Amino acid sequence: MGSLPVYSMQKKKVGSVDLPDEFFGEGKDSSPLIHQAVVMQRASQRQGTASTRGRGEVSGSGKKPWKQKHTGRARAGSVRSPIWRHGGIVFGPKPRKYGFQMPKKMYRCAMRSMCPQGG
């Protein structure tokens, strides 16, 4: 059991309170939990605004460039196909959130093991 002092509103010590040891972060090493908590906090701060245009978003005609047969050229259905110049990007980035959540008990355990007086 750990003991903490109790103070009055006038900043005078009026007593102490006994608390269990798990409030003080003493116990097993939880560095994987600390790592996961840090990764979670940093991931939620990522901006995630990268964006590219797909073939449906690129400007260009919807008309078939040339007829399907008897031209001697390869089949083509759209001028904005990803294999064409100025075409859309196939699997480019779209805006998204990178944040994720840890279970509350795991997060609290990580915070407790980081702080020497408990968190």
Biopython code that builds the backbone (N, CA, C, O; Angstrom):
import numpy as np
from Bio.PDB.StructureBuilder import StructureBuilder

atoms = [
    (1, "MET", "N", (0.841, -1.188, 0.000)),
    (1, "MET", "CA", (0.000, 0.000, 0.000)),
    (1, "MET", "C", (0.883, 1.247, 0.000)),
    (1, "MET", "O", (1.884, 1.319, 0.713)),
    (2, "GLY", "N", (0.494, 2.214, -0.806)),
    (2, "GLY", "CA", (1.195, 3.481, -0.873)),
    (2, "GLY", "C", (0.406, 4.557, -0.149)),
    (2, "GLY", "O", (-0.820, 4.494, -0.064)),
    (3, "SER", "N", (1.117, 5.535, 0.365)),
    (3, "SER", "CA", (0.467, 6.592, 1.140)),
    (3, "SER", "C", (0.675, 7.936, 0.448)),
    (3, "SER", "O", (1.780, 8.265, 0.017)),
    (4, "LEU", "N", (-0.414, 8.709, 0.349)),
    (4, "LEU", "CA", (-0.362, 10.050, -0.233)),
    (4, "LEU", "C", (-0.858, 11.060, 0.791)),
    (4, "LEU", "O", (-1.816, 10.783, 1.513)),
    (5, "PRO", "N", (-0.210, 12.248, 0.869)),
    (5, "PRO", "CA", (-0.692, 13.270, 1.797)),
    (5, "PRO", "C", (-1.975, 13.934, 1.285)),
    (5, "PRO", "O", (-2.191, 14.043, 0.078)),
    (6, "VAL", "N", (-2.824, 14.375, 2.226)),
    (6, "VAL", "CA", (-4.057, 15.089, 1.899)),
    (6, "VAL", "C", (-3.911, 16.505, 2.439)),
    (6, "VAL", "O", (-3.544, 16.697, 3.598)),
    (7, "TYR", "N", (-4.201, 17.511, 1.586)),
    (7, "TYR", "CA", (-4.051, 18.914, 1.958)),
    (7, "TYR", "C", (-5.400, 19.607, 1.999)),
    (7, "TYR", "O", (-6.329, 19.225, 1.286)),
    (8, "SER", "N", (-5.504, 20.647, 2.855)),
    (8, "SER", "CA", (-6.721, 21.450, 2.938)),
    (8, "SER", "C", (-6.668, 22.540, 1.872)),
    (8, "SER", "O", (-5.674, 22.679, 1.159)),
    (9, "MET", "N", (-7.750, 23.312, 1.774)),
    (9, "MET", "CA", (-7.796, 24.408, 0.813)),
    (9, "MET", "C", (-6.766, 25.490, 1.154)),
    (9, "MET", "O", (-6.402, 26.280, 0.284)),
    (10, "GLN", "N", (-6.299, 25.539, 2.387)),
    (10, "GLN", "CA", (-5.288, 26.518, 2.790)),
    (10, "GLN", "C", (-3.870, 25.955, 2.644)),
    (10, "GLN", "O", (-2.914, 26.532, 3.163)),
    (11, "LYS", "N", (-3.737, 24.847, 1.948)),
    (11, "LYS", "CA", (-2.462, 24.200, 1.659)),
    (11, "LYS", "C", (-1.757, 23.696, 2.910)),
    (11, "LYS", "O", (-0.529, 23.700, 2.982)),
    (12, "LYS", "N", (-2.541, 23.261, 3.899)),
    (12, "LYS", "CA", (-1.969, 22.670, 5.096)),
    (12, "LYS", "C", (-2.248, 21.176, 5.079)),
    (12, "LYS", "O", (-3.334, 20.739, 4.698)),
    (13, "LYS", "N", (-1.256, 20.399, 5.496)),
    (13, "LYS", "CA", (-1.427, 18.951, 5.509)),
    (13, "LYS", "C", (-2.394, 18.564, 6.622)),
    (13, "LYS", "O", (-2.199, 18.917, 7.786)),
    (14, "VAL", "N", (-3.444, 17.829, 6.242)),
    (14, "VAL", "CA", (-4.462, 17.448, 7.227)),
    (14, "VAL", "C", (-4.520, 15.936, 7.454)),
    (14, "VAL", "O", (-5.268, 15.472, 8.313)),
    (15, "GLY", "N", (-3.752, 15.176, 6.706)),
    (15, "GLY", "CA", (-3.769, 13.730, 6.884)),
    (15, "GLY", "C", (-3.133, 13.037, 5.691)),
    (15, "GLY", "O", (-2.432, 13.650, 4.887)),
    (16, "SER", "N", (-3.402, 11.731, 5.601)),
    (16, "SER", "CA", (-2.894, 10.951, 4.471)),
    (16, "SER", "C", (-3.905, 9.868, 4.130)),
    (16, "SER", "O", (-4.775, 9.534, 4.934)),
    (17, "VAL", "N", (-3.777, 9.325, 2.925)),
    (17, "VAL", "CA", (-4.689, 8.282, 2.475)),
    (17, "VAL", "C", (-3.846, 7.133, 1.913)),
    (17, "VAL", "O", (-2.860, 7.359, 1.212)),
    (18, "ASP", "N", (-4.247, 5.904, 2.231)),
    (18, "ASP", "CA", (-3.549, 4.728, 1.724)),
    (18, "ASP", "C", (-4.211, 4.258, 0.435)),
    (18, "ASP", "O", (-5.434, 4.137, 0.363)),
    (19, "LEU", "N", (-3.396, 3.994, -0.578)),
    (19, "LEU", "CA", (-3.905, 3.538, -1.874)),
    (19, "LEU", "C", (-3.206, 2.238, -2.268)),
    (19, "LEU", "O", (-2.058, 2.014, -1.886)),
    (20, "PRO", "N", (-3.887, 1.382, -3.027)),
    (20, "PRO", "CA", (-3.248, 0.140, -3.483)),
    (20, "PRO", "C", (-2.048, 0.428, -4.392)),
    (20, "PRO", "O", (-1.955, 1.488, -5.010)),
    (21, "ASP", "N", (-1.131, -0.549, -4.455)),
    (21, "ASP", "CA", (0.097, -0.362, -5.224)),
    (21, "ASP", "C", (-0.145, -0.210, -6.726)),
    (21, "ASP", "O", (0.677, 0.399, -7.410)),
    (22, "GLU", "N", (-1.250, -0.746, -7.265)),
    (22, "GLU", "CA", (-1.470, -0.651, -8.714)),
    (22, "GLU", "C", (-1.691, 0.792, -9.165)),
    (22, "GLU", "O", (-1.591, 1.080, -10.358)),
    (23, "PHE", "N", (-1.992, 1.711, -8.228)),
    (23, "PHE", "CA", (-2.128, 3.122, -8.592)),
    (23, "PHE", "C", (-0.772, 3.775, -8.842)),
    (23, "PHE", "O", (-0.705, 4.853, -9.431)),
    (24, "PHE", "N", (0.306, 3.132, -8.399)),
    (24, "PHE", "CA", (1.620, 3.748, -8.487)),
    (24, "PHE", "C", (2.465, 3.194, -9.623)),
    (24, "PHE", "O", (3.645, 3.525, -9.732)),
    (25, "GLY", "N", (1.884, 2.363, -10.462)),
    (25, "GLY", "CA", (2.593, 1.883, -11.635)),
    (25, "GLY", "C", (3.631, 0.827, -11.335)),
    (25, "GLY", "O", (4.406, 0.465, -12.219)),
    (26, "GLU", "N", (3.669, 0.324, -10.117)),
    (26, "GLU", "CA", (4.618, -0.727, -9.791)),
    (26, "GLU", "C", (4.034, -2.043, -10.269)),
    (26, "GLU", "O", (2.848, -2.307, -10.069)),
    (27, "GLY", "N", (4.827, -2.841, -10.875)),
    (27, "GLY", "CA", (4.328, -4.114, -11.383)),
    (27, "GLY", "C", (5.083, -4.522, -12.615)),
    (27, "GLY", "O", (6.249, -4.166, -12.783)),
    (28, "LYS", "N", (4.427, -5.267, -13.481)),
    (28, "LYS", "CA", (5.124, -5.800, -14.648)),
    (28, "LYS", "C", (5.401, -4.714, -15.685)),
    (28, "LYS", "O", (4.715, -3.694, -15.757)),
    (29, "ASP", "N", (6.422, -4.974, -16.474)),
    (29, "ASP", "CA", (6.813, -4.049, -17.538)),
    (29, "ASP", "C", (5.778, -4.105, -18.656)),
    (29, "ASP", "O", (5.467, -5.184, -19.160)),
    (30, "SER", "N", (5.246, -2.956, -19.044)),
    (30, "SER", "CA", (4.249, -2.930, -20.115)),
    (30, "SER", "C", (4.724, -2.044, -21.265)),
    (30, "SER", "O", (3.969, -1.209, -21.761)),
    (31, "SER", "N", (5.975, -2.228, -21.687)),
    (31, "SER", "CA", (6.499, -1.414, -22.778)),
    (31, "SER", "C", (5.767, -1.663, -24.098)),
    (31, "SER", "O", (5.648, -0.720, -24.880)),
    (32, "PRO", "N", (5.262, -2.880, -24.405)),
    (32, "PRO", "CA", (4.459, -2.994, -25.629)),
    (32, "PRO", "C", (3.178, -2.166, -25.579)),
    (32, "PRO", "O", (2.751, -1.621, -26.598)),
    (33, "LEU", "N", (2.559, -2.068, -24.393)),
    (33, "LEU", "CA", (1.361, -1.240, -24.253)),
    (33, "LEU", "C", (1.696, 0.236, -24.424)),
    (33, "LEU", "O", (0.943, 0.984, -25.048)),
    (34, "ILE", "N", (2.826, 0.646, -23.868)),
    (34, "ILE", "CA", (3.252, 2.048, -24.003)),
    (34, "ILE", "C", (3.487, 2.362, -25.478)),
    (34, "ILE", "O", (3.082, 3.417, -25.967)),
    (35, "HIS", "N", (4.143, 1.440, -26.183)),
    (35, "HIS", "CA", (4.387, 1.646, -27.615)),
    (35, "HIS", "C", (3.073, 1.768, -28.378)),
    (35, "HIS", "O", (2.926, 2.645, -29.229)),
    (36, "GLN", "N", (2.120, 0.892, -28.075)),
    (36, "GLN", "CA", (0.838, 0.931, -28.778)),
    (36, "GLN", "C", (0.094, 2.233, -28.489)),
    (36, "GLN", "O", (-0.553, 2.789, -29.376)),
    (37, "ALA", "N", (0.185, 2.722, -27.244)),
    (37, "ALA", "CA", (-0.472, 3.988, -26.887)),
    (37, "ALA", "C", (0.154, 5.161, -27.642)),
    (37, "ALA", "O", (-0.555, 6.049, -28.114)),
    (38, "VAL", "N", (1.481, 5.160, -27.754)),
    (38, "VAL", "CA", (2.164, 6.243, -28.474)),
    (38, "VAL", "C", (1.809, 6.192, -29.955)),
    (38, "VAL", "O", (1.544, 7.229, -30.563)),
    (39, "VAL", "N", (1.801, 4.986, -30.546)),
    (39, "VAL", "CA", (1.443, 4.843, -31.953)),
    (39, "VAL", "C", (0.011, 5.316, -32.187)),
    (39, "VAL", "O", (-0.272, 5.970, -33.190)),
    (40, "MET", "N", (-0.897, 4.984, -31.258)),
    (40, "MET", "CA", (-2.291, 5.403, -31.390)),
    (40, "MET", "C", (-2.408, 6.935, -31.363)),
    (40, "MET", "O", (-3.120, 7.523, -32.177)),
    (41, "GLN", "N", (-1.704, 7.570, -30.420)),
    (41, "GLN", "CA", (-1.787, 9.024, -30.320)),
    (41, "GLN", "C", (-1.199, 9.706, -31.549)),
    (41, "GLN", "O", (-1.751, 10.692, -32.036)),
    (42, "ARG", "N", (-0.080, 9.185, -32.054)),
    (42, "ARG", "CA", (0.538, 9.802, -33.221)),
    (42, "ARG", "C", (-0.262, 9.547, -34.489)),
    (42, "ARG", "O", (-0.296, 10.397, -35.379)),
    (43, "ALA", "N", (-0.908, 8.384, -34.585)),
    (43, "ALA", "CA", (-1.711, 8.079, -35.772)),
    (43, "ALA", "C", (-2.916, 8.997, -35.860)),
    (43, "ALA", "O", (-3.318, 9.394, -36.953)),
    (44, "SER", "N", (-3.498, 9.337, -34.712)),
    (44, "SER", "CA", (-4.677, 10.204, -34.736)),
    (44, "SER", "C", (-4.318, 11.641, -35.106)),
    (44, "SER", "O", (-5.198, 12.436, -35.435)),
    (45, "GLN", "N", (-3.029, 11.975, -35.053)),
    (45, "GLN", "CA", (-2.604, 13.330, -35.411)),
    (45, "GLN", "C", (-2.214, 13.447, -36.878)),
    (45, "GLN", "O", (-1.936, 14.550, -37.349)),
    (46, "ARG", "N", (-2.187, 12.332, -37.616)),
    (46, "ARG", "CA", (-1.841, 12.400, -39.035)),
    (46, "ARG", "C", (-2.924, 13.121, -39.820)),
    (46, "ARG", "O", (-4.107, 13.033, -39.492)),
    (47, "GLN", "N", (-2.510, 13.836, -40.860)),
    (47, "GLN", "CA", (-3.445, 14.682, -41.583)),
    (47, "GLN", "C", (-4.348, 13.883, -42.517)),
    (47, "GLN", "O", (-5.565, 14.070, -42.494)),
    (48, "GLY", "N", (-3.797, 13.019, -43.317)),
    (48, "GLY", "CA", (-4.594, 12.153, -44.176)),
    (48, "GLY", "C", (-5.364, 12.870, -45.265)),
    (48, "GLY", "O", (-6.514, 12.523, -45.532)),
    (49, "THR", "N", (-4.751, 13.879, -45.912)),
    (49, "THR", "CA", (-5.464, 14.630, -46.948)),
    (49, "THR", "C", (-4.936, 14.348, -48.349)),
    (49, "THR", "O", (-5.353, 15.009, -49.300)),
    (50, "ALA", "N", (-4.022, 13.377, -48.504)),
    (50, "ALA", "CA", (-3.487, 13.062, -49.831)),
    (50, "ALA", "C", (-4.606, 12.554, -50.727)),
    (50, "ALA", "O", (-5.434, 11.752, -50.293)),
    (51, "SER", "N", (-4.639, 13.014, -51.974)),
    (51, "SER", "CA", (-5.717, 12.613, -52.867)),
    (51, "SER", "C", (-5.241, 12.635, -54.312)),
    (51, "SER", "O", (-4.466, 13.506, -54.706)),
    (52, "THR", "N", (-5.712, 11.670, -55.100)),
    (52, "THR", "CA", (-5.459, 11.648, -56.537)),
    (52, "THR", "C", (-6.788, 11.438, -57.252)),
    (52, "THR", "O", (-7.775, 11.034, -56.638)),
    (53, "ARG", "N", (-6.806, 11.715, -58.555)),
    (53, "ARG", "CA", (-8.042, 11.552, -59.324)),
    (53, "ARG", "C", (-8.053, 10.210, -60.038)),
    (53, "ARG", "O", (-7.081, 9.833, -60.693)),
    (54, "GLY", "N", (-9.146, 9.506, -59.907)),
    (54, "GLY", "CA", (-9.328, 8.250, -60.618)),
    (54, "GLY", "C", (-9.850, 8.509, -62.017)),
    (54, "GLY", "O", (-10.027, 9.664, -62.405)),
    (55, "ARG", "N", (-10.099, 7.455, -62.782)),
    (55, "ARG", "CA", (-10.524, 7.640, -64.171)),
    (55, "ARG", "C", (-11.896, 8.278, -64.268)),
    (55, "ARG", "O", (-12.215, 8.876, -65.296)),
    (56, "GLY", "N", (-12.715, 8.175, -63.241)),
    (56, "GLY", "CA", (-14.021, 8.811, -63.264)),
    (56, "GLY", "C", (-13.979, 10.275, -62.898)),
    (56, "GLY", "O", (-14.946, 10.999, -63.135)),
    (57, "GLU", "N", (-12.863, 10.733, -62.319)),
    (57, "GLU", "CA", (-12.764, 12.122, -61.860)),
    (57, "GLU", "C", (-11.921, 12.996, -62.792)),
    (57, "GLU", "O", (-11.962, 14.222, -62.692)),
    (58, "VAL", "N", (-11.160, 12.376, -63.694)),
    (58, "VAL", "CA", (-10.308, 13.132, -64.612)),
    (58, "VAL", "C", (-11.179, 13.714, -65.720)),
    (58, "VAL", "O", (-12.122, 13.070, -66.179)),
    (59, "SER", "N", (-10.859, 14.931, -66.145)),
    (59, "SER", "CA", (-11.656, 15.541, -67.210)),
    (59, "SER", "C", (-11.311, 14.890, -68.547)),
    (59, "SER", "O", (-10.163, 14.519, -68.789)),
    (60, "GLY", "N", (-12.285, 14.761, -69.385)),
    (60, "GLY", "CA", (-12.086, 14.156, -70.689)),
    (60, "GLY", "C", (-13.398, 13.645, -71.241)),
    (60, "GLY", "O", (-14.398, 13.550, -70.529)),
    (61, "SER", "N", (-13.379, 13.323, -72.506)),
    (61, "SER", "CA", (-14.582, 12.905, -73.204)),
    (61, "SER", "C", (-15.031, 11.522, -72.765)),
    (61, "SER", "O", (-14.224, 10.707, -72.319)),
    (62, "GLY", "N", (-16.333, 11.265, -72.897)),
    (62, "GLY", "CA", (-16.856, 9.944, -72.626)),
    (62, "GLY", "C", (-16.990, 9.140, -73.904)),
    (62, "GLY", "O", (-17.417, 7.985, -73.882)),
    (63, "LYS", "N", (-16.625, 9.755, -75.013)),
    (63, "LYS", "CA", (-16.768, 9.103, -76.323)),
    (63, "LYS", "C", (-15.653, 8.084, -76.537)),
    (63, "LYS", "O", (-14.518, 8.282, -76.102)),
    (64, "LYS", "N", (-15.992, 7.006, -77.203)),
    (64, "LYS", "CA", (-14.999, 6.003, -77.569)),
    (64, "LYS", "C", (-14.046, 6.627, -78.595)),
    (64, "LYS", "O", (-14.512, 7.184, -79.588)),
    (65, "PRO", "N", (-12.712, 6.550, -78.382)),
    (65, "PRO", "CA", (-11.764, 7.247, -79.256)),
    (65, "PRO", "C", (-11.825, 6.794, -80.720)),
    (65, "PRO", "O", (-11.782, 7.637, -81.615)),
    (66, "TRP", "N", (-11.923, 5.500, -80.985)),
    (66, "TRP", "CA", (-12.086, 4.989, -82.347)),
    (66, "TRP", "C", (-12.871, 3.702, -82.299)),
    (66, "TRP", "O", (-13.044, 3.107, -81.235)),
    (67, "LYS", "N", (-13.340, 3.279, -83.432)),
    (67, "LYS", "CA", (-14.194, 2.092, -83.451)),
    (67, "LYS", "C", (-13.406, 0.858, -83.023)),
    (67, "LYS", "O", (-12.176, 0.834, -83.066)),
    (68, "GLN", "N", (-14.144, -0.156, -82.613)),
    (68, "GLN", "CA", (-13.544, -1.340, -82.010)),
    (68, "GLN", "C", (-12.683, -2.128, -83.011)),
    (68, "GLN", "O", (-11.611, -2.612, -82.650)),
    (69, "LYS", "N", (-13.137, -2.257, -84.245)),
    (69, "LYS", "CA", (-12.455, -3.158, -85.197)),
    (69, "LYS", "C", (-12.038, -2.428, -86.479)),
    (69, "LYS", "O", (-12.522, -1.340, -86.789)),
    (70, "HIS", "N", (-11.122, -3.071, -87.209)),
    (70, "HIS", "CA", (-10.693, -2.659, -88.551)),
    (70, "HIS", "C", (-9.906, -1.352, -88.591)),
    (70, "HIS", "O", (-9.900, -0.673, -89.618)),
    (71, "THR", "N", (-9.246, -0.988, -87.503)),
    (71, "THR", "CA", (-8.386, 0.208, -87.554)),
    (71, "THR", "C", (-6.923, -0.180, -87.493)),
    (71, "THR", "O", (-6.057, 0.620, -87.849)),
    (72, "GLY", "N", (-6.633, -1.384, -87.051)),
    (72, "GLY", "CA", (-5.254, -1.801, -86.884)),
    (72, "GLY", "C", (-4.648, -1.361, -85.567)),
    (72, "GLY", "O", (-3.491, -1.668, -85.279)),
    (73, "ARG", "N", (-5.410, -0.654, -84.777)),
    (73, "ARG", "CA", (-4.916, -0.197, -83.467)),
    (73, "ARG", "C", (-5.528, -1.047, -82.367)),
    (73, "ARG", "O", (-6.463, -1.816, -82.592)),
    (74, "ALA", "N", (-4.979, -0.890, -81.180)),
    (74, "ALA", "CA", (-5.499, -1.649, -80.038)),
    (74, "ALA", "C", (-6.867, -1.106, -79.647)),
    (74, "ALA", "O", (-7.178, 0.060, -79.889)),
    (75, "ARG", "N", (-7.687, -1.976, -79.034)),
    (75, "ARG", "CA", (-9.010, -1.560, -78.572)),
    (75, "ARG", "C", (-8.859, -0.445, -77.536)),
    (75, "ARG", "O", (-7.954, -0.495, -76.703)),
    (76, "ALA", "N", (-9.721, 0.537, -77.579)),
    (76, "ALA", "CA", (-9.694, 1.618, -76.599)),
    (76, "ALA", "C", (-11.116, 2.048, -76.330)),
    (76, "ALA", "O", (-11.904, 2.224, -77.259)),
    (77, "GLY", "N", (-11.450, 2.219, -75.063)),
    (77, "GLY", "CA", (-12.811, 2.595, -74.721)),
    (77, "GLY", "C", (-12.905, 3.988, -74.151)),
    (77, "GLY", "O", (-13.973, 4.599, -74.180)),
    (78, "SER", "N", (-11.782, 4.513, -73.622)),
    (78, "SER", "CA", (-11.841, 5.812, -72.968)),
    (78, "SER", "C", (-10.497, 6.500, -73.105)),
    (78, "SER", "O", (-9.450, 5.853, -73.110)),
    (79, "VAL", "N", (-10.540, 7.822, -73.216)),
    (79, "VAL", "CA", (-9.299, 8.595, -73.303)),
    (79, "VAL", "C", (-8.672, 8.745, -71.933)),
    (79, "VAL", "O", (-7.496, 9.090, -71.827)),
    (80, "ARG", "N", (-9.430, 8.493, -70.892)),
    (80, "ARG", "CA", (-8.919, 8.699, -69.538)),
    (80, "ARG", "C", (-8.597, 7.388, -68.823)),
    (80, "ARG", "O", (-8.560, 7.329, -67.594)),
    (81, "SER", "N", (-8.363, 6.334, -69.619)),
    (81, "SER", "CA", (-7.916, 5.062, -69.071)),
    (81, "SER", "C", (-6.569, 5.254, -68.373)),
    (81, "SER", "O", (-5.767, 6.064, -68.839)),
    (82, "PRO", "N", (-6.288, 4.549, -67.282)),
    (82, "PRO", "CA", (-5.023, 4.734, -66.559)),
    (82, "PRO", "C", (-3.776, 4.468, -67.398)),
    (82, "PRO", "O", (-2.700, 4.955, -67.051)),
    (83, "ILE", "N", (-3.886, 3.712, -68.489)),
    (83, "ILE", "CA", (-2.681, 3.462, -69.289)),
    (83, "ILE", "C", (-2.419, 4.581, -70.289)),
    (83, "ILE", "O", (-1.385, 4.578, -70.957)),
    (84, "TRP", "N", (-3.317, 5.517, -70.402)),
    (84, "TRP", "CA", (-3.145, 6.647, -71.306)),
    (84, "TRP", "C", (-2.507, 7.821, -70.579)),
    (84, "TRP", "O", (-2.594, 7.946, -69.357)),
    (85, "ARG", "N", (-1.868, 8.674, -71.362)),
    (85, "ARG", "CA", (-1.336, 9.926, -70.835)),
    (85, "ARG", "C", (-2.511, 10.800, -70.382)),
    (85, "ARG", "O", (-3.534, 10.858, -71.064)),
    (86, "HIS", "N", (-2.373, 11.467, -69.257)),
    (86, "HIS", "CA", (-3.416, 12.281, -68.628)),
    (86, "HIS", "C", (-4.589, 11.433, -68.130)),
    (86, "HIS", "O", (-5.661, 11.964, -67.840)),
    (87, "GLY", "N", (-4.389, 10.131, -68.032)),
    (87, "GLY", "CA", (-5.455, 9.266, -67.537)),
    (87, "GLY", "C", (-5.509, 9.275, -66.016)),
    (87, "GLY", "O", (-4.680, 9.900, -65.353)),
    (88, "GLY", "N", (-6.489, 8.578, -65.480)),
    (88, "GLY", "CA", (-6.660, 8.526, -64.030)),
    (88, "GLY", "C", (-5.622, 7.637, -63.362)),
    (88, "GLY", "O", (-4.959, 6.830, -64.013)),
    (89, "ILE", "N", (-5.495, 7.802, -62.050)),
    (89, "ILE", "CA", (-4.587, 6.991, -61.241)),
    (89, "ILE", "C", (-5.362, 5.771, -60.750)),
    (89, "ILE", "O", (-6.510, 5.895, -60.324)),
    (90, "VAL", "N", (-4.742, 4.596, -60.807)),
    (90, "VAL", "CA", (-5.478, 3.368, -60.518)),
    (90, "VAL", "C", (-5.793, 3.217, -59.026)),
    (90, "VAL", "O", (-6.963, 3.249, -58.645)),
    (91, "PHE", "N", (-4.788, 3.057, -58.189)),
    (91, "PHE", "CA", (-5.049, 2.850, -56.762)),
    (91, "PHE", "C", (-4.400, 3.962, -55.942)),
    (91, "PHE", "O", (-3.709, 3.691, -54.959)),
    (92, "GLY", "N", (-4.620, 5.199, -56.342)),
    (92, "GLY", "CA", (-4.004, 6.324, -55.654)),
    (92, "GLY", "C", (-4.642, 6.591, -54.301)),
    (92, "GLY", "O", (-5.698, 6.042, -53.986)),
    (93, "PRO", "N", (-3.994, 7.442, -53.493)),
    (93, "PRO", "CA", (-4.525, 7.736, -52.164)),
    (93, "PRO", "C", (-5.794, 8.584, -52.218)),
    (93, "PRO", "O", (-5.977, 9.399, -53.122)),
    (94, "LYS", "N", (-6.651, 8.376, -51.244)),
    (94, "LYS", "CA", (-7.862, 9.174, -51.056)),
    (94, "LYS", "C", (-7.862, 9.665, -49.612)),
    (94, "LYS", "O", (-7.268, 9.017, -48.750)),
    (95, "PRO", "N", (-8.511, 10.790, -49.327)),
    (95, "PRO", "CA", (-8.529, 11.274, -47.945)),
    (95, "PRO", "C", (-9.115, 10.239, -46.989)),
    (95, "PRO", "O", (-10.149, 9.633, -47.271)),
    (96, "ARG", "N", (-8.442, 10.044, -45.853)),
    (96, "ARG", "CA", (-8.911, 9.080, -44.859)),
    (96, "ARG", "C", (-8.340, 9.418, -43.502)),
    (96, "ARG", "O", (-7.410, 10.216, -43.393)),
    (97, "LYS", "N", (-8.890, 8.818, -42.478)),
    (97, "LYS", "CA", (-8.404, 9.005, -41.114)),
    (97, "LYS", "C", (-7.534, 7.814, -40.736)),
    (97, "LYS", "O", (-7.870, 6.670, -41.045)),
    (98, "TYR", "N", (-6.432, 8.079, -40.076)),
    (98, "TYR", "CA", (-5.503, 7.024, -39.699)),
    (98, "TYR", "C", (-5.688, 6.587, -38.245)),
    (98, "TYR", "O", (-5.085, 5.601, -37.822)),
    (99, "GLY", "N", (-6.499, 7.292, -37.484)),
    (99, "GLY", "CA", (-6.638, 7.006, -36.060)),
    (99, "GLY", "C", (-7.309, 5.682, -35.776)),
    (99, "GLY", "O", (-8.089, 5.181, -36.587)),
    (100, "PHE", "N", (-7.005, 5.119, -34.624)),
    (100, "PHE", "CA", (-7.651, 3.903, -34.149)),
    (100, "PHE", "C", (-7.767, 3.990, -32.632)),
    (100, "PHE", "O", (-7.165, 4.869, -32.016)),
    (101, "GLN", "N", (-8.524, 3.099, -32.033)),
    (101, "GLN", "CA", (-8.769, 3.134, -30.594)),
    (101, "GLN", "C", (-8.189, 1.898, -29.925)),
    (101, "GLN", "O", (-8.266, 0.788, -30.453)),
    (102, "MET", "N", (-7.605, 2.115, -28.749)),
    (102, "MET", "CA", (-7.189, 1.008, -27.885)),
    (102, "MET", "C", (-8.293, 0.762, -26.872)),
    (102, "MET", "O", (-9.055, 1.679, -26.566)),
    (103, "PRO", "N", (-8.401, -0.448, -26.344)),
    (103, "PRO", "CA", (-9.322, -0.662, -25.230)),
    (103, "PRO", "C", (-8.929, 0.221, -24.035)),
    (103, "PRO", "O", (-7.743, 0.438, -23.785)),
    (104, "LYS", "N", (-9.924, 0.723, -23.307)),
    (104, "LYS", "CA", (-9.668, 1.682, -22.221)),
    (104, "LYS", "C", (-8.749, 1.114, -21.149)),
    (104, "LYS", "O", (-7.874, 1.818, -20.645)),
    (105, "LYS", "N", (-8.940, -0.153, -20.797)),
    (105, "LYS", "CA", (-8.117, -0.747, -19.734)),
    (105, "LYS", "C", (-6.653, -0.843, -20.161)),
    (105, "LYS", "O", (-5.749, -0.636, -19.352)),
    (106, "MET", "N", (-6.429, -1.157, -21.433)),
    (106, "MET", "CA", (-5.056, -1.234, -21.927)),
    (106, "MET", "C", (-4.412, 0.153, -21.923)),
    (106, "MET", "O", (-3.254, 0.305, -21.532)),
    (107, "TYR", "N", (-5.170, 1.164, -22.360)),
    (107, "TYR", "CA", (-4.638, 2.526, -22.412)),
    (107, "TYR", "C", (-4.317, 3.037, -21.004)),
    (107, "TYR", "O", (-3.277, 3.658, -20.785)),
    (108, "ARG", "N", (-5.216, 2.772, -20.058)),
    (108, "ARG", "CA", (-4.976, 3.209, -18.675)),
    (108, "ARG", "C", (-3.773, 2.511, -18.068)),
    (108, "ARG", "O", (-3.004, 3.119, -17.323)),
    (109, "CYS", "N", (-3.610, 1.230, -18.386)),
    (109, "CYS", "CA", (-2.449, 0.484, -17.896)),
    (109, "CYS", "C", (-1.161, 1.081, -18.458)),
    (109, "CYS", "O", (-0.170, 1.197, -17.737)),
    (110, "ALA", "N", (-1.165, 1.456, -19.722)),
    (110, "ALA", "CA", (0.008, 2.075, -20.339)),
    (110, "ALA", "C", (0.316, 3.418, -19.686)),
    (110, "ALA", "O", (1.478, 3.724, -19.417)),
    (111, "MET", "N", (-0.712, 4.221, -19.431)),
    (111, "MET", "CA", (-0.502, 5.520, -18.783)),
    (111, "MET", "C", (0.038, 5.353, -17.362)),
    (111, "MET", "O", (0.923, 6.097, -16.938)),
    (112, "ARG", "N", (-0.498, 4.375, -16.632)),
    (112, "ARG", "CA", (-0.033, 4.129, -15.261)),
    (112, "ARG", "C", (1.429, 3.709, -15.238)),
    (112, "ARG", "O", (2.185, 4.145, -14.370)),
    (113, "SER", "N", (1.831, 2.870, -16.180)),
    (113, "SER", "CA", (3.210, 2.390, -16.160)),
    (113, "SER", "C", (4.186, 3.446, -16.657)),
    (113, "SER", "O", (5.386, 3.338, -16.405)),
    (114, "MET", "N", (3.691, 4.475, -17.365)),
    (114, "MET", "CA", (4.587, 5.568, -17.790)),
    (114, "MET", "C", (4.846, 6.562, -16.672)),
    (114, "MET", "O", (5.959, 7.072, -16.540)),
    (115, "CYS", "N", (3.835, 6.840, -15.872)),
    (115, "CYS", "CA", (3.954, 7.858, -14.823)),
    (115, "CYS", "C", (4.463, 7.228, -13.531)),
    (115, "CYS", "O", (3.919, 6.211, -13.099)),
    (116, "PRO", "N", (5.485, 7.795, -12.903)),
    (116, "PRO", "CA", (6.003, 7.205, -11.659)),
    (116, "PRO", "C", (5.008, 7.302, -10.505)),
    (116, "PRO", "O", (4.989, 6.407, -9.659)),
    (117, "GLN", "N", (4.177, 8.349, -10.431)),
    (117, "GLN", "CA", (3.191, 8.485, -9.362)),
    (117, "GLN", "C", (1.831, 7.957, -9.745)),
    (117, "GLN", "O", (0.888, 8.110, -8.969)),
    (118, "GLY", "N", (1.682, 7.348, -10.894)),
    (118, "GLY", "CA", (0.378, 6.875, -11.340)),
    (118, "GLY", "C", (-0.326, 7.938, -12.169)),
    (118, "GLY", "O", (-0.036, 9.125, -12.023)),
    (119, "GLY", "N", (-1.255, 7.528, -13.043)),
    (119, "GLY", "CA", (-1.861, 8.500, -13.943)),
    (119, "GLY", "C", (-3.329, 8.530, -13.944)),
    (119, "GLY", "O", (-3.930, 9.319, -14.673)),
]
sb = StructureBuilder()
sb.init_structure("model")
sb.init_model(0)
sb.init_chain("A")
sb.init_seg("    ")
for serial, (resi, resn, name, xyz) in enumerate(atoms, 1):
    if name == "N":
        sb.init_residue(resn, " ", resi, " ")
    sb.init_atom(name, np.array(xyz, "f"), 0.0, 1.0, " ", f" {name:<3s}", serial, name[0])
structure = sb.get_structure()
